[in-house]
C-alpha cells in the first residue's frame, strides 16, 4: 500500500505526514495504523523491539486493550529528506485500575520511497493525572 505523502519531505509535507499519523492513531484501529508501515518495518516501542506489519497489529491490539479512551497529539520536531522526528503527548485510562495517565515522548521515523515507514524508534514516559487534568478529549 502506498502513501500519498512521500519523501523527500518539505516543511509542508512533513507537517501533513505528522497530522496523518496523529489522525490514524486516534482511530485506535490497528489495521489502519499498520498499513502506514512497510511489511518489514522495524520498531522500538519503549522496551519492545519487533519487526513487521503483523507484529505491529498485535502490539496495537494489546496497547489499545489496556489504554482506554486514548487521545494523541503529535508535533513535528524536525525533518530531513526521508526522516521525521516528532514529540507527542497522549492521554489514556488504564483498563485495570481506571487511573488516567499522560504519556510524553519522542519518535524518530524513517520512510521508504513510497512514503511507508520502515523504521520507528519511540521513547516515552507515563505519569498519573486526574481526569479533570486531561488536555486531549474527544
Phi and psi in degrees as a GROMACS rama.xvg file:
@    title "Ramachandran Plot"
@    xaxis  label "Phi"
@    yaxis  label "Psi"
@TYPE xy
-91.8916  151.246  UNK-2
-103.271  138.297  UNK-3
-70.7598  -17.9423  UNK-4
-101.997  108.017  UNK-5
-117.595  153.298  UNK-6
-70.7261  159.268  UNK-7
-75.085  141.715  UNK-8
-84.1252  145.709  UNK-9
-111.025  174.407  UNK-10
-55.3714  -45.6049  UNK-11
-64.1841  -46.7584  UNK-12
-73.5061  -32.0481  UNK-13
-64.8646  -44.0144  UNK-14
-60.9724  -41.392  UNK-15
-65.513  -38.3969  UNK-16
-64.8732  -42.4405  UNK-17
-64.3786  -43.9666  UNK-18
-63.4953  -41.0317  UNK-19
-62.4767  -40.3187  UNK-20
-66.0437  -44.7403  UNK-21
-57.6543  -48.202  UNK-22
-61.6117  -43.2968  UNK-23
-64.6523  -47.711  UNK-24
-62.5301  -33.8901  UNK-25
-70.503  -11.0533  UNK-26
-75.8389  -21.2038  UNK-27
56.2734  33.7599  UNK-28
-106.935  102.998  UNK-29
-55.9756  -38.3792  UNK-30
-62.9177  -49.1459  UNK-31
-62.2363  -46.1773  UNK-32
-64.0617  -47.0501  UNK-33
-61.7526  -27.9085  UNK-34
-68.9922  -9.46463  UNK-35
-85.7424  -1.43891  UNK-36
-115.015  153.132  UNK-37
-66.3183  158.766  UNK-38
-63.5318  -22.1836  UNK-39
-115.464  27.4918  UNK-40
-55.633  139.604  UNK-41
-103  129.199  UNK-42
-123.33  142.687  UNK-43
-124.442  119.476  UNK-44
-123.463  101.449  UNK-45
59.585  -111.894  UNK-46
-102.116  5.90925  UNK-47
-99.6981  135.204  UNK-48
-123.185  129.641  UNK-49
-157.334  167.225  UNK-50
-133.737  136.458  UNK-51
105.769  149.642  UNK-52
-61.615  -38.3153  UNK-53
-65.8526  -39.4  UNK-54
-65.7434  -35.9129  UNK-55
-62.0266  -46.4654  UNK-56
-59.2613  -45.3967  UNK-57
-63.9276  -41.9839  UNK-58
-59.1216  -48.5449  UNK-59
-65.1085  -35.3297  UNK-60
-61.828  -45.1114  UNK-61
-63.2032  -44.9407  UNK-62
-56.9138  -53.9998  UNK-63
-79.2841  -9.97608  UNK-64
-75.4754  -29.5793  UNK-65
-90.5511  -41.3336  UNK-66
-97.2421  89.1708  UNK-67
-82.33  157.934  UNK-68
53.7311  36.4164  UNK-69
-63.3192  131.711  UNK-70
-144.468  125.99  UNK-71
-119.66  145.858  UNK-72
-129.02  128.545  UNK-73
-117.321  145.275  UNK-74
-133.478  129.734  UNK-75
-61.0971  130.359  UNK-76
-105.068  -48.1386  UNK-77
-160.871  162.18  UNK-78
-151.487  156.466  UNK-79
-134.748  -161.153  UNK-80
-48.9721  -57.1271  UNK-81
-129.56  21.0991  UNK-82
-130.645  148.016  UNK-83
-137.369  139.32  UNK-84
-117.948  139.326  UNK-85
-131.702  155.079  UNK-86
-106.952  152.809  UNK-87
-145.855  160.364  UNK-88
-137.709  141.867  UNK-89
-144.742  156.715  UNK-90
-121.941  148.226  UNK-91
-161.368  161.522  UNK-92
-115.609  126.936  UNK-93
-67.5048  130.132  UNK-94
-64.5341  -31.2629  UNK-95
-84.6031  -43.7626  UNK-96
-103.611  -14.4528  UNK-97
70.1013  7.43135  UNK-98
-74.3337  136.297  UNK-99
-83.4796  146.082  UNK-100
-135.015  152.688  UNK-101
-117.094  133.306  UNK-102
-113.263  129.978  UNK-103
-114.133  142.203  UNK-104
-171.268  -175.468  UNK-105
-133.433  147.469  UNK-106
-132.592  144.716  UNK-107
-120.908  127.308  UNK-108
-118.496  143.198  UNK-109
-129.371  135.159  UNK-110
-115.468  152.209  UNK-111
-85.8111  179.752  UNK-112
-63.9408  -24.7694  UNK-113
-85.2424  -2.68139  UNK-114
89.0431  8.77008  UNK-115
-87.386  143.236  UNK-116
-78.7859  122.203  UNK-117
-100.848  -12.5589  UNK-118
-148.896  135.94  UNK-119
-135.842  123.441  UNK-120
-122.812  114.359  UNK-121
-124.406  135.917  UNK-122
-127.412  141.325  UNK-123
-157.369  159.654  UNK-124
-133.12  141.881  UNK-125
-109.546  147.047  UNK-126
-145.366  147.047  UNK-127
-70.9839  143.371  UNK-128
-134.166  164.364  UNK-129
-86.7858  151.61  UNK-130
-54.4052  -39.0576  UNK-131
-69.4812  -11.1044  UNK-132
-88.3733  -2.07324  UNK-133
-59.7598  141.149  UNK-134
-104.171  -27.1511  UNK-135
-119.323  109.474  UNK-136
-125.49  161.406  UNK-137
